[in-house]
Amino acid sequence: MYLARERGYRHGAISTAFDNDRAFLFYTNYGFRVVNWTYEFARELS
């Protein structure tokens, strides 16, 4: 995350299967938020 921020990126994104509840819980606990129905997670890098 720090390297991405140093390189000028403002957002990070990751995706997982729709029914992967464990991944949903993991990513939301680390500051990611759902940005669409496919559970693509994004987080501000600043």
N, C-alpha and C positions, 0 to 999 in steps of 0.2 A: 504494500500500500504506500509506503513512504517513497519508494523508487518511482512509482507511477506519479505521485504528486510532484516530485522533483522534476519529472519530465514534462510537466504541464497538464497532465490529465486532471479533469475535474470530477469525473464519475467513473465508477467501476460497475460492471454488470456481470451477472451469472444466471444461469437458468437450470431448472431441474424438472423432473417429471411432475405432472399435475397432481398425482396421488402420493408424492413422496413427503409425507407429513413430517418426518424427522428432519429432512433438509429444510423445509419451511420453518420449523422451529429454530433450527440452528442459525440460519441466515438472519432471521428477524431478531434473534437475540444479539447478534453482532452488528446491528444498526442498519441492515438492509431493509428495503421496503418493496412490496409488490407493486410493479408498475403496469402489469397487464394480466389477463386471465391465465396466461401460460406459466405463471410464477417465475417471471424473469425478475431477478432481484437487482437493485441498484443502491449504491451508497455514495454519499458525498465524500470526497477525498481530502477535504480541508477541515 
